[in-house]
């Protein structure tokens, strides 16, 4: 269960640059206190909170 409670990385599906939306709030909160890798995922590529947003992801892309 360690992988569930102490993950090395978290994918945030629905990450966005819109400050009022949940995906942005979640990424912001994770960047403040989470020590692992954050993987923002959104159909529109770009950057959110300084992180590269991926179009889609595969579990094989996450180390």
CNS distance restraints for C-alpha pairs under 8 A (distance, minus, plus):
assign (resid   1 and name CA) (resid   5 and name CA) 6.49 0.50 0.50
assign (resid   2 and name CA) (resid   6 and name CA) 5.36 0.50 0.50
assign (resid   2 and name CA) (resid   7 and name CA) 7.21 0.50 0.50
assign (resid   3 and name CA) (resid   7 and name CA) 4.92 0.50 0.50
assign (resid   3 and name CA) (resid   8 and name CA) 7.67 0.50 0.50
assign (resid   7 and name CA) (resid  36 and name CA) 7.21 0.50 0.50
assign (resid   8 and name CA) (resid  36 and name CA) 4.91 0.50 0.50
assign (resid   8 and name CA) (resid  37 and name CA) 6.36 0.50 0.50
assign (resid   9 and name CA) (resid  36 and name CA) 5.05 0.50 0.50
assign (resid   9 and name CA) (resid  37 and name CA) 4.36 0.50 0.50
assign (resid   9 and name CA) (resid  38 and name CA) 5.64 0.50 0.50
assign (resid   9 and name CA) (resid  39 and name CA) 7.23 0.50 0.50
assign (resid   9 and name CA) (resid  62 and name CA) 7.70 0.50 0.50
assign (resid  10 and name CA) (resid  36 and name CA) 7.48 0.50 0.50
assign (resid  10 and name CA) (resid  37 and name CA) 6.40 0.50 0.50
assign (resid  10 and name CA) (resid  38 and name CA) 5.05 0.50 0.50
assign (resid  10 and name CA) (resid  39 and name CA) 5.97 0.50 0.50
assign (resid  11 and name CA) (resid  38 and name CA) 5.96 0.50 0.50
assign (resid  11 and name CA) (resid  39 and name CA) 4.37 0.50 0.50
assign (resid  11 and name CA) (resid  40 and name CA) 5.76 0.50 0.50
assign (resid  11 and name CA) (resid  41 and name CA) 6.72 0.50 0.50
assign (resid  12 and name CA) (resid  23 and name CA) 6.86 0.50 0.50
assign (resid  12 and name CA) (resid  26 and name CA) 7.56 0.50 0.50
assign (resid  12 and name CA) (resid  27 and name CA) 7.03 0.50 0.50
assign (resid  12 and name CA) (resid  38 and name CA) 7.29 0.50 0.50
assign (resid  12 and name CA) (resid  39 and name CA) 6.04 0.50 0.50
assign (resid  12 and name CA) (resid  40 and name CA) 4.83 0.50 0.50
assign (resid  12 and name CA) (resid  41 and name CA) 5.79 0.50 0.50
assign (resid  13 and name CA) (resid  23 and name CA) 7.30 0.50 0.50
assign (resid  13 and name CA) (resid  40 and name CA) 6.31 0.50 0.50
assign (resid  13 and name CA) (resid  41 and name CA) 4.67 0.50 0.50
assign (resid  13 and name CA) (resid  42 and name CA) 6.26 0.50 0.50
assign (resid  14 and name CA) (resid  23 and name CA) 5.27 0.50 0.50
assign (resid  14 and name CA) (resid  40 and name CA) 7.43 0.50 0.50
assign (resid  14 and name CA) (resid  41 and name CA) 5.88 0.50 0.50
assign (resid  14 and name CA) (resid  42 and name CA) 5.19 0.50 0.50
assign (resid  15 and name CA) (resid  22 and name CA) 7.84 0.50 0.50
assign (resid  15 and name CA) (resid  23 and name CA) 4.14 0.50 0.50
assign (resid  15 and name CA) (resid  24 and name CA) 5.52 0.50 0.50
assign (resid  15 and name CA) (resid  26 and name CA) 7.95 0.50 0.50
assign (resid  15 and name CA) (resid  27 and name CA) 6.96 0.50 0.50
assign (resid  15 and name CA) (resid  40 and name CA) 5.26 0.50 0.50
assign (resid  15 and name CA) (resid  41 and name CA) 5.66 0.50 0.50
assign (resid  15 and name CA) (resid  42 and name CA) 5.71 0.50 0.50
assign (resid  15 and name CA) (resid  48 and name CA) 7.23 0.50 0.50
assign (resid  15 and name CA) (resid  53 and name CA) 7.53 0.50 0.50
assign (resid  16 and name CA) (resid  21 and name CA) 7.24 0.50 0.50
assign (resid  16 and name CA) (resid  23 and name CA) 5.66 0.50 0.50
assign (resid  16 and name CA) (resid  24 and name CA) 5.21 0.50 0.50
assign (resid  16 and name CA) (resid  42 and name CA) 6.96 0.50 0.50
assign (resid  16 and name CA) (resid  48 and name CA) 6.24 0.50 0.50
assign (resid  17 and name CA) (resid  24 and name CA) 6.03 0.50 0.50
assign (resid  17 and name CA) (resid  47 and name CA) 7.57 0.50 0.50
assign (resid  17 and name CA) (resid  48 and name CA) 5.31 0.50 0.50
assign (resid  17 and name CA) (resid  49 and name CA) 7.51 0.50 0.50
assign (resid  18 and name CA) (resid  24 and name CA) 6.41 0.50 0.50
assign (resid  19 and name CA) (resid  24 and name CA) 5.80 0.50 0.50
assign (resid  19 and name CA) (resid  25 and name CA) 6.93 0.50 0.50
assign (resid  20 and name CA) (resid  24 and name CA) 7.27 0.50 0.50
assign (resid  20 and name CA) (resid  25 and name CA) 7.35 0.50 0.50
assign (resid  21 and name CA) (resid  25 and name CA) 6.54 0.50 0.50
assign (resid  22 and name CA) (resid  26 and name CA) 6.09 0.50 0.50
assign (resid  23 and name CA) (resid  27 and name CA) 6.32 0.50 0.50
assign (resid  24 and name CA) (resid  28 and name CA) 6.13 0.50 0.50
assign (resid  24 and name CA) (resid  48 and name CA) 7.46 0.50 0.50
assign (resid  25 and name CA) (resid  29 and name CA) 6.17 0.50 0.50
assign (resid  26 and name CA) (resid  30 and name CA) 6.17 0.50 0.50
assign (resid  27 and name CA) (resid  31 and name CA) 6.14 0.50 0.50
assign (resid  27 and name CA) (resid  38 and name CA) 7.52 0.50 0.50
assign (resid  27 and name CA) (resid  40 and name CA) 7.37 0.50 0.50
assign (resid  27 and name CA) (resid  49 and name CA) 7.38 0.50 0.50
assign (resid  28 and name CA) (resid  32 and name CA) 6.48 0.50 0.50
assign (resid  28 and name CA) (resid  49 and name CA) 6.98 0.50 0.50
assign (resid  29 and name CA) (resid  33 and name CA) 6.74 0.50 0.50
assign (resid  29 and name CA) (resid  34 and name CA) 7.93 0.50 0.50
assign (resid  30 and name CA) (resid  34 and name CA) 4.94 0.50 0.50
assign (resid  30 and name CA) (resid  38 and name CA) 7.39 0.50 0.50
assign (resid  31 and name CA) (resid  35 and name CA) 7.96 0.50 0.50
assign (resid  31 and name CA) (resid  38 and name CA) 7.66 0.50 0.50
assign (resid  39 and name CA) (resid  51 and name CA) 7.78 0.50 0.50
assign (resid  39 and name CA) (resid  52 and name CA) 7.96 0.50 0.50
assign (resid  39 and name CA) (resid  53 and name CA) 7.22 0.50 0.50
assign (resid  39 and name CA) (resid  54 and name CA) 7.67 0.50 0.50
assign (resid  40 and name CA) (resid  48 and name CA) 7.47 0.50 0.50
assign (resid  40 and name CA) (resid  51 and name CA) 7.19 0.50 0.50
assign (resid  40 and name CA) (resid  52 and name CA) 7.10 0.50 0.50
assign (resid  40 and name CA) (resid  53 and name CA) 4.97 0.50 0.50
assign (resid  40 and name CA) (resid  54 and name CA) 6.42 0.50 0.50
assign (resid  41 and name CA) (resid  53 and name CA) 5.48 0.50 0.50
assign (resid  41 and name CA) (resid  54 and name CA) 4.99 0.50 0.50
assign (resid  41 and name CA) (resid  55 and name CA) 6.03 0.50 0.50
assign (resid  41 and name CA) (resid  56 and name CA) 5.98 0.50 0.50
assign (resid  41 and name CA) (resid  57 and name CA) 7.17 0.50 0.50
assign (resid  42 and name CA) (resid  53 and name CA) 6.36 0.50 0.50
assign (resid  42 and name CA) (resid  54 and name CA) 6.15 0.50 0.50
assign (resid  42 and name CA) (resid  55 and name CA) 5.33 0.50 0.50
assign (resid  42 and name CA) (resid  56 and name CA) 6.80 0.50 0.50
assign (resid  43 and name CA) (resid  54 and name CA) 7.47 0.50 0.50
assign (resid  43 and name CA) (resid  55 and name CA) 4.64 0.50 0.50
assign (resid  43 and name CA) (resid  56 and name CA) 6.84 0.50 0.50
assign (resid  44 and name CA) (resid  53 and name CA) 7.74 0.50 0.50
assign (resid  44 and name CA) (resid  54 and name CA) 7.79 0.50 0.50
assign (resid  44 and name CA) (resid  55 and name CA) 6.10 0.50 0.50
assign (resid  45 and name CA) (resid  52 and name CA) 7.61 0.50 0.50
assign (resid  45 and name CA) (resid  53 and name CA) 5.29 0.50 0.50
assign (resid  45 and name CA) (resid  54 and name CA) 5.59 0.50 0.50
assign (resid  45 and name CA) (resid  55 and name CA) 5.49 0.50 0.50
assign (resid  46 and name CA) (resid  52 and name CA) 5.94 0.50 0.50
assign (resid  46 and name CA) (resid  53 and name CA) 5.26 0.50 0.50
assign (resid  46 and name CA) (resid  54 and name CA) 7.50 0.50 0.50
assign (resid  47 and name CA) (resid  51 and name CA) 5.34 0.50 0.50
assign (resid  47 and name CA) (resid  52 and name CA) 4.57 0.50 0.50
assign (resid  47 and name CA) (resid  53 and name CA) 5.25 0.50 0.50
assign (resid  48 and name CA) (resid  52 and name CA) 6.56 0.50 0.50
assign (resid  48 and name CA) (resid  53 and name CA) 6.40 0.50 0.50
assign (resid  57 and name CA) (resid  61 and name CA) 6.69 0.50 0.50
assign (resid  58 and name CA) (resid  62 and name CA) 7.21 0.50 0.50
